[in-house]
Amino acid sequence: MQELMPLLMKGTLVTIEIAFYSILLAIVMAGVAAVLRTAPWRPVRWLGNAYVEVFRGTSLLVQLFWFFFVLPLPPFNLELTPFTVAIVGLGLHYGAYGSEILRGALRSVPGGQYEAAIALNMPAATRMRRIVLPQAMINALPPATNLMIELLKGTSLVSLITLSDLTFRARQLDESTFKTAEIFALTLVIYFVLAQVISLVMRHFERRFSSHIARRTPRTAP
């Protein structure tokens, strides 16, 4: 254990860093795609739909290989570091799924809430910020938690583009020590613990949003 854990911890730190920045990018892309897909202009909606369908309908591994091996070639001539490729690939891929979660959550808000906000002459931005988004987030957070955990597990693919993440370190140690059972048992435990951390953090946000809505309801109810 004392021999294996230090190297596995180094890989774990890389995995955490990749997952953190990828989740941030996925959240941004989910919001952007949701806005594009609900825009009143058809070309803008087409752009949002094209992004979602391409990244949702193709393999994550192929996307990572495309960013890593194809972009440096002509006519693109864009060479990205493996770390950047991992964040961009994971963020764009899971952001496409996240946009579907966000779009469904926005549609779950009762139409009467929109009508009441319009009757009160609320600007669109204020209506979205104070009425729609707080209620939509309650419905979006549970599936978003599952998606973040899926993203965490998806980071194991970045070992195939030369990043020394947790999976890469586990395979490296297995080849040098032949302690297969011990190494991959520890790897499973580490992934499980990281997933539980994500789950606990998201449950905290769920409680915060729920309590916020509960406090506001008596004041906003007719």
Secondary structure, 3 states (H helix, E strand, C coil): CCCHHHHHHHHHHHHHHHHHHHHHHHHHHHHHHHHHHCCCCHHHHHHHHHHHHHHHCCCHHHHHHHHHHHCCCCCCCCCCCHHHHHHHHHHHHHHHHHHHHHHHHHHCCCHHHHHHHHHCCCCHHHHHHHHHHHHHHHHHHHHHHHHHHHHHHHHHHHHHHCCCCHHHHHHHHHHHHCCHHHHHHHHHHHHHHHHHHHHHHHHHHHHHHHHHHHHHHHHHCC
